[in-house]
Amino acid sequence: MLVDSHCHLDYLARDGYDLEEVVGRAHRADVGTLVTICTKLSQFEDQILPIAERFDNVWCSVGVHPHEAESETDVTFDRLVAYAKHPKVVAIGETGLDYFYEHSPREAQKTAFRTHIAAARETGLPLIVHTRDADDDTMDILEEEAGKGTFPGLIHCFSSSDALAKRAVAIGMSISISGILTFKKADSIRDSVRDVDIDRLLVETDAPYLAPVPNRGKTNEPAFVVHTAASLAQLKNVTEDRLADITTENFFTLFTKVKRPA
């Protein structure tokens, strides 16, 4: 069994996809558990949570993407912690810093990031970190906050430097691999991932984005995580079955609130 540790089923629904069919295709591909990710707290109750409640094998996070840090002004520690009590909420985020698009001011992103970290520390739920063109600031904040008290977490959709991977692993974080790993020009990412201990690796789609080869250019969906896993298995020189076993166990070790499927 594989796990898609990060997808956006609400985006697929928005784009007209039948989620029964999407989840069914994942199941037939032996992708047994999905985590659908919240990017706007204002949409959590009416769009994110209902999807997780609809399917036994779908779980969700609660949080605000750095793109939305300026517009989602009511993100507080108390609200995140309160939502995290729901049995289907298994992670905090996604949160972090994005200096590539910079849709929100950097200071607003940093403030929201620290609020999410505090909620992860309080709840014990893993922090899902988005970082793009902001490696140093991301790790500086994570390391500083880790000094105040530990919290679980992962760097999602890893597309950063070897230095970031090493710093993240050093404070106990995991690294989640997306379809980018399969892209022809992703040699630097493959080099970085090759050096990460396999016991710190998870796989994801970030669906509907970043469909892996051989589906690149298509709308991504959870079933396609099998291609990313196959590429990662080759990179780490293990069988695909062994890679599935390891990354799935890594997932359940980190996402302790998720119930294993029967």
N, C-alpha and C positions, 0 to 999 in steps of 0.2 A: 504493500500500500504506500502511496505517496500522499503528501499533504500540500495543498496550495496555501501557504501561510500569509498571502497578501493578494487579495483581488478586490475589485469594486463591482459587486453585483448590482448595486443601484445604478451605476452608469450603464451597464448592459441592459437593465430594464428600461432606463431612459431612452436608450437607442433602439428599443423595440424588440429586444430578445426575450423569448419565453424562458423564464428562469427555471421552470420545471425541466425544460429540455436541456438547458445549460448544466444544471446540477446532474441530470441523468447522464449526459455525455461524460461528465467528470467521473461519475460512479463507474461507468462502463470502462473507463480508462484506468481504473483502480486508483483514482484520486479520491480517497475516502473521507477527507476532512478539509473544509474550506474556512478561511477567515475573511469576511468582508469588512472593508476598512472605512471608517468614518473620516470625512474630510471637513465637514461643517457641523458644528454642534447644533446649529439651528435645524438641521435635517435629521438628527439622530432619532428622535421619537417617531417621526412619521415615514421615514424612508429607510433608515439603516436597521434599526431594531426589528421592525416587522419582517424583514427578509430573514434574519437570523432565527426568529421565532417560527418561521414557516417551515424550516427544514431541520431535521434532527442533526444532520452532519454539518450545518453551517453555524458559525459563531461570528462575533463581531467585536470591533474595538469602539472606543469613544474618544474623540479628539478633534483637533483642528489643524489642517494642513498649513504650512507656513505661508502659502499663497493667500490664505484667508485670515491671516493674523490681524490685519487692520480692520476688516469688516466684521469679523466675529468678536465683538468687543465684550461679550458677556461670558467669556471663558474664565471660570474661576476654579480654584482648587476644590472648593466645596461642591460645585456642580459635577466636576469630573469624578470625584470620589463617590458622590451619591449615585450617579449613573453606573459606576463600576460595580455596584452591589447587585445589579441584575445578573441572574445566573447565566445569561447568554453573552455577557460582556467579559472578554477574556484578555484584553490588552488596552493600553493607553496610547492614543495617537491616531493617525500619524502626525508627527510633529517634527520640528527641526528647523533647519535654515536652508533657504534657497536664494543664492545670490546670482543665479543665472538669469532668471526672469525678474526677480525682485518685485513681484506684484504687491508686496507689503513692505513697508520700511524695515530696515534691519533691526532697529531697536524694538519694534513691535513683535517681530519674529523671535527675538531673544527673550523677551518677557514671556511670551506664550510658551516657548520651549521650556523655560525654567518652571513654569506653572505645571506643565505636563510631567516634568521630572519629579516634582514634589508629589504629584498624585500617584505616580508609579511607585515611589518610595513608600508612600502611605498604604497603598493597596496591595503591594507585592506583585502586581500585574506587570508583564513586560512592556517596556517602552519601545514603541516603533518609531525609529528615527529616519527621517528623510534628510539627506544632505546633498546639495549640488553646488559646486563652485564655492564651497564654504567649509572646506575640511578643517582648517585650523581653528576657526571660531567654534565649529561644532564640537570638536574634541576638547578644546579649552573649557567649554561650558560643561561637557559631560565629565571631564576629569575633576573640575572644581566641585561639581555637585556630588560626585562620587565620594569626595573627601568629607562631605557632610553626612553621609550615610549611603550604604549601598542600595542599588535597585537593579532589577533584571532588565535586559533589553537587547535589541538587535539593530544593526544598520540594514535597512531594507533596500532592495534593488541596488545592490552594491555596484557602483560605477566609479569608485574613487581610487585613491592612491594606495600603494603598499604601506605607506606610513600611517594612513588613517586606519587601515585594517589592523595593523600591529598595535596601535594605540587603543583601538576599541577592544580588541581581544584582551589586552593587558588589564583592562578594568572589568573584565568578565562578560563582555558583550558577545553576541553571536553575529554572524554575517549571513544575510539572506541573498540568494543568487536568483536573478531573473533571466529572461530570454536574451538579454544583452550578451551573456556569455557565449551565445552561439553566433553572434554577428562576426562577419569576416574581419572587420577592422578593430576587434576588441582584444588584440593581443596583449595589451598592457593589463587589462582586467584579468585575463586568463593567467598572466604571470603572477599577479597579486594573489589570486584565489589559489593558485597552486601551492603557495606558501602557508595558507591558513590551515590549521589543524582541522581535519574532517569532522571532528566532534564538535566544532563550532559552526557548522554550515547547515543552512536550511535552503529550501527552494520555494519559489513563488512565481506567479505570472505578472502581477500588477495589471491584470486584465481590467479594461479592454486594450491596454497599451502594451507595446514591446513584445509582440508575438515572436516566438523563437523560430529560427530556421527549423523545418521547411515551411513554416506558415508565415514568415515575415511578410508584412504588408497587409495581412488580413487582420480582422478584429480578433484580439486575443481572448481566450477564455480558459477556465481552470483546467480543462482536459489537456491543454497544450503543455502543462508543466512537465509532462513526461519527456518532452524533447530537451528541455533544459536539464532535467535530471540525467538523461542519457549523455549529454555533453559533459556534465560535471563528473559523471562516472568515468568517462574516458580520460578526462583531465587528471583525476585523482588515482587512475589506474586500479579501479575496482570494478566488479561486475555491477550491472544496473540493479540487480536484486539487492546486492549488498549496499549500494548507495541509497536505495529506497529505505532499507532497514535503518541505516544510520541516521539519515536526515529526518525520518519520521520519529525515531526515538529522541533525537535532538529537539524536535518540535515539542513533544509531550513533556520533555524535561523542562523546557522554558515556559511553555503555555500550560501551567499546572492546573488551570481551571477547566480546560477542555476535557470532556469525557471521551475516552477511546471508543471507537465504534465497535460494535459486537463482532 
